[in-house]
Amino acid sequence: MKAAKTFRAFVALLMCFGAASLRAAPDIRLATTTSTEASGLLAVILPQFEARYGGKVRVVAVGSGAAMKIGENGDADVLLVHARASEDRFMAAGYGGERRDVMYNDFVLVGPMRDPAAVRGVRDAVEAFRKIAAGSAKFISRGDESGTHEMEKSYWKAAGLEPRGAWYVSAGQGMGPVLTMAAELTAYALTDRATYAAYRDRTGLQVLVDGDPRMFNPYGVITLSPQRYPNLNHAGAQAFAEWLTSAEGQAAVASFRINGVQMFFPSARR
């Protein structure tokens, strides 16, 4: 009887250790753009991944440029960003292990209902930016080297303009605060569609310009180089990248909606 009790206690102990090991997968540090968090996407998809992985994803949401700098410093295991030119430079410099397409949506130019620069319905983003500058209409820039800021700068460059003056405000803030500032100052701003949708009701800003092919907004997941950063959680990073680009992960991305409207569209190549 004593031996049987001892055996049952031993089995129970093993089961406890086994359950603990399933829950004890190392946490993953994810550096990502603000849009994935501010829109609410991560709150939907990360619990699904964590249930399979057995560990937590610890998120730092900043601009894409800052997220890649965190990666360069070896302070993240994996990145989820949307600044394709910068991502390519990151990979070429040897910081990344692998980059995969994940999803896309688009940028939109938003502003006040009264539209002082008369850009409503313009289908050419560069022309809309010219009109804003010509009228010195208030414009709030991210000013933080994020993917959105990188795209904005490309429009000014294409327009042959260098914005300056009291009408142009470089906020150095994330997308949510910039949209809030634009509403308070009756100003224009460039934003990803998902963050705008999450903030639309509280800001009252209107989508005035969209549909230009130059407003395409792709997102990629990047693991870090094992050779350059041997001490990172590469197994967890790889698991996250593989899940995010799997059929299950892509379905999770596609299922995310705001007010019934799909915000991100899967683009992984499998």
C-alpha positions as MATLAB code, in Angstrom:
seq = 'MKAAKTFRAFVALLMCFGAASLRAAPDIRLATTTSTEASGLLAVILPQFEARYGGKVRVVAVGSGAAMKIGENGDADVLLVHARASEDRFMAAGYGGERRDVMYNDFVLVGPMRDPAAVRGVRDAVEAFRKIAAGSAKFISRGDESGTHEMEKSYWKAAGLEPRGAWYVSAGQGMGPVLTMAAELTAYALTDRATYAAYRDRTGLQVLVDGDPRMFNPYGVITLSPQRYPNLNHAGAQAFAEWLTSAEGQAAVASFRINGVQMFFPSARR';
ca = [
       0.000    0.000    0.000;
       2.830    2.364    0.926;
       4.650    1.502   -2.301;
       1.503    2.194   -4.358;
       1.057    5.564   -2.686;
       4.695    6.423   -3.340;
       4.331    5.453   -7.008;
       1.170    7.560   -7.422;
       2.888   10.533   -5.801;
       5.863   10.085   -8.164;
       3.576    9.979  -11.225;
       1.706   13.073  -10.013;
       5.038   14.856   -9.560;
       6.075   13.921  -13.110;
       2.751   15.197  -14.439;
       3.263   18.498  -12.647;
       6.744   18.842  -14.109;
       5.392   17.947  -17.533;
       2.639   20.530  -17.338;
       5.114   23.119  -16.117;
       7.450   22.415  -19.029;
       4.583   22.937  -21.467;
       3.890   26.333  -19.918;
       7.529   27.290  -19.598;
       8.443   28.001  -23.210;
      10.729   31.064  -23.147;
       9.018   34.393  -23.646;
       9.423   36.039  -27.043;
      10.328   39.718  -27.338;
       8.477   41.269  -30.264;
       9.391   44.751  -31.491;
       6.646   46.007  -33.764;
       5.077   49.055  -35.325;
       2.445   50.936  -33.358;
      -0.283   50.124  -35.879;
      -0.390   46.429  -34.996;
      -1.054   47.283  -31.351;
      -3.078   50.500  -31.657;
      -5.477   48.909  -34.137;
      -6.160   45.995  -31.786;
      -4.713   43.329  -34.109;
      -2.187   41.953  -31.608;
      -4.828   41.579  -28.916;
      -6.665   39.219  -31.269;
      -3.865   37.158  -32.783;
      -1.272   36.835  -30.009;
      -3.452   34.794  -27.604;
      -4.015   32.287  -30.414;
      -0.273   31.917  -30.977;
       0.546   31.804  -27.267;
      -1.951   28.978  -26.739;
       0.053   26.864  -29.186;
       3.509   28.061  -28.198;
       3.165   27.803  -24.432;
       4.902   31.078  -23.644;
       4.169   34.796  -23.755;
       4.942   37.364  -26.425;
       6.276   40.538  -24.816;
       5.495   43.483  -27.085;
       7.308   46.763  -27.599;
       5.254   48.898  -30.009;
       7.177   51.782  -31.563;
       7.704   53.104  -35.076;
       9.135   50.599  -37.560;
      12.461   52.455  -37.639;
      12.756   52.288  -33.864;
      11.698   48.617  -33.892;
      14.521   47.795  -36.302;
      16.977   49.750  -34.151;
      15.881   47.597  -31.204;
      16.601   44.587  -33.402;
      20.040   45.929  -34.350;
      20.839   46.274  -30.664;
      19.869   42.650  -30.027;
      17.029   43.660  -27.710;
      14.254   41.797  -29.563;
      13.845   38.242  -30.806;
      11.583   39.039  -33.762;
      10.197   42.088  -35.598;
       6.834   42.811  -37.224;
       7.188   46.031  -39.218;
       6.023   47.951  -42.307;
       8.864   49.917  -43.865;
       9.925   47.783  -46.803;
      12.930   49.824  -47.973;
      14.316   49.915  -44.431;
      13.571   46.215  -43.978;
      15.610   45.414  -47.092;
      18.509   47.503  -45.773;
      18.227   45.741  -42.409;
      18.507   42.362  -44.107;
      21.346   43.449  -46.422;
      23.340   44.664  -43.412;
      23.202   41.169  -41.890;
      20.997   41.940  -38.891;
      18.124   39.725  -39.988;
      17.953   35.970  -40.329;
      14.841   35.742  -42.518;
      12.106   38.096  -43.720;
       8.620   36.891  -44.682;
       5.647   38.728  -46.134;
       2.741   38.679  -43.677;
      -0.057   41.039  -44.693;
      -0.905   44.393  -46.214;
      -3.384   47.221  -46.065;
      -3.044   50.829  -47.193;
      -2.235   54.347  -46.104;
      -4.885   57.054  -46.168;
      -4.703   60.828  -45.902;
      -7.141   62.033  -43.268;
      -8.253   65.485  -42.259;
     -11.082   67.671  -41.004;
     -14.531   67.640  -42.523;
     -14.191   71.185  -43.885;
     -11.020   70.163  -45.822;
      -9.280   73.584  -46.124;
      -6.781   72.327  -48.751;
      -9.593   70.888  -50.908;
      -7.968   67.472  -51.303;
     -11.127   65.407  -50.881;
     -11.386   62.833  -53.651;
      -7.934   63.501  -55.132;
      -6.607   60.127  -56.313;
      -2.941   61.168  -56.487;
      -1.301   61.270  -53.057;
       1.566   63.463  -54.262;
      -0.833   66.016  -55.743;
      -2.750   66.085  -52.464;
       0.459   66.825  -50.570;
       1.249   69.649  -53.021;
      -2.170   71.186  -52.343;
      -1.678   70.990  -48.578;
       1.699   72.731  -48.827;
       0.433   75.345  -51.294;
      -2.311   76.358  -48.885;
      -0.101   76.055  -45.784;
      -2.809   73.842  -44.310;
      -1.874   72.347  -40.959;
      -0.233   68.905  -41.297;
       0.835   66.643  -38.419;
       3.785   64.365  -39.236;
       4.817   61.322  -37.247;
       8.391   62.665  -37.394;
       9.718   59.450  -35.872;
      11.288   57.520  -38.778;
       8.417   55.037  -38.662;
       7.099   53.262  -41.726;
       4.352   55.870  -41.986;
       6.864   58.715  -41.700;
       9.071   57.050  -44.314;
       6.107   56.889  -46.700;
       5.135   60.488  -45.989;
       8.679   61.675  -46.787;
       8.564   59.817  -50.098;
       5.463   61.834  -51.087;
       7.100   65.159  -50.234;
      10.171   64.121  -52.205;
       8.070   63.112  -55.212;
       6.312   66.468  -54.984;
       9.674   68.263  -55.027;
       8.970   69.844  -51.639;
      10.675   70.083  -48.278;
       7.901   70.884  -45.788;
       8.704   73.586  -43.279;
       6.978   76.395  -41.482;
       4.346   76.773  -38.795;
       1.841   74.716  -40.799;
       4.021   71.584  -40.635;
       4.218   69.947  -37.197;
       6.709   67.127  -36.586;
       5.217   65.354  -33.579;
       7.739   62.601  -32.884;
       4.807   60.496  -31.700;
       3.020   57.254  -32.510;
       0.045   57.064  -34.829;
      -2.653   57.316  -32.166;
      -1.303   60.535  -30.613;
      -0.767   62.023  -34.083;
      -4.400   61.388  -35.017;
      -5.492   62.954  -31.739;
      -3.335   66.012  -32.453;
      -4.705   66.289  -35.988;
      -8.247   66.345  -34.609;
      -7.387   68.959  -31.980;
      -5.567   71.211  -34.466;
      -7.968   70.727  -37.413;
      -5.086   69.261  -39.395;
      -4.213   66.605  -41.952;
      -2.217   63.437  -41.280;
      -1.044   60.342  -43.110;
      -2.052   57.134  -41.345;
      -2.444   53.427  -41.879;
      -6.087   52.559  -42.380;
      -6.340   50.211  -39.381;
      -5.198   52.725  -36.777;
      -7.430   55.358  -38.328;
     -10.413   52.992  -38.076;
      -9.660   52.385  -34.391;
      -9.514   56.165  -33.737;
     -12.175   57.405  -36.164;
     -15.019   57.810  -33.702;
     -12.947   59.635  -31.119;
     -11.295   62.044  -33.607;
     -13.964   62.736  -36.205;
     -11.301   62.840  -38.914;
     -12.349   61.919  -42.453;
     -10.580   59.811  -45.081;
      -9.978   62.355  -47.831;
      -7.441   60.649  -50.095;
      -6.980   56.935  -50.718;
      -6.684   54.472  -53.579;
      -3.328   55.639  -54.972;
      -1.145   52.536  -55.640;
       1.696   54.397  -53.901;
      -0.299   54.094  -50.674;
       0.173   50.318  -50.566;
       1.335   49.273  -47.087;
       3.014   45.834  -46.765;
       4.052   44.263  -43.449;
       6.849   41.758  -42.869;
       8.051   39.534  -40.024;
      11.817   39.378  -39.501;
      13.781   36.966  -37.351;
      17.229   38.022  -36.156;
      20.496   36.522  -37.343;
      21.552   33.554  -35.138;
      25.177   34.166  -36.066;
      25.112   37.819  -35.082;
      22.897   37.390  -32.024;
      23.523   33.887  -30.618;
      21.809   34.545  -27.279;
      18.342   35.449  -28.515;
      15.272   33.194  -28.381;
      15.626   32.080  -31.996;
      13.421   29.022  -31.554;
      10.570   31.174  -30.277;
      11.107   33.792  -32.998;
      11.032   31.099  -35.677;
       7.906   29.565  -34.163;
       6.187   32.960  -34.250;
       7.216   33.688  -37.851;
       6.108   30.241  -38.994;
       2.756   30.473  -37.206;
       2.075   33.997  -38.472;
       2.647   32.879  -42.085;
       0.858   29.542  -41.701;
      -2.721   28.954  -42.788;
      -3.857   29.324  -39.168;
      -1.962   32.565  -38.595;
      -3.084   34.060  -41.878;
      -6.684   33.197  -41.055;
      -6.273   34.953  -37.699;
      -4.980   38.071  -39.478;
      -7.849   38.006  -41.971;
     -10.436   37.587  -39.205;
      -9.532   40.875  -37.514;
     -12.174   43.514  -38.171;
     -13.130   46.957  -36.942;
     -16.835   47.771  -37.217;
     -17.205   44.717  -39.432;
     -14.531   45.804  -41.923;
     -11.426   43.678  -42.576;
      -8.301   45.683  -41.736;
      -5.379   43.492  -42.865;
      -5.077   41.154  -45.836;
      -2.853   38.038  -45.722;
       0.107   37.968  -48.108;
       2.332   35.102  -46.895;
       3.839   32.919  -49.607;
       3.482   29.270  -48.689;
];
